[in-house]
Amino acid sequence: MSAIGELSNTEFCYLTTVGRASGRAHRIEIWFVAHADGAYLLSNSPEADWYRNLEAEPRVVLEIAGESRETVARAVGSDDPAGPTVRPAMVAKYQARYPQEDLREWSETASVVRIEWPM
């Protein structure tokens, strides 16, 4: 079992949520950054299906580099102390790979989710 920091260079993670209406598993590929024993994700909108699903049911499955954890996700507020670290870290990790996008602006307005990465 790897610590989240050991997996931080992995490009994507896979998040499986439970559909708030259907009750079925929904799996997405999404960017992440590792910070303080957790994975942080950014959502363009609090209306995104995956975001609304985890608000309704915070138990999720997170997979990074072939390692899966049944864990818990939670939206974090703008006053969360991780925000000033996580938002620029997301830009630093992905901007060079996606130069046509302005990730700085996106990172400043996106909703932040923390997912525990239990050992």
Sequence and secondary structure as in RCSB ss.txt:
>XXXX:A:sequence
MSAIGELSNTEFCYLTTVGRASGRAHRIEIWFVAHADGAYLLSNSPEADWYRNLEAEPRVVLEIAGESRETVARA
VGSDDPAGPTVRPAMVAKYQARYPQEDLREWSETASVVRIEWPM
>XXXX:A:secstr
   GGGGTT S EEEEEE TTT  EEEEEE  EEETTEEEEEES TTSHHHHHHHH  EEEEEETTEEEEEEEEE
E TT TTHHHHHHHHHHHHGGG TTS HHHHHHHSEEEEEE   
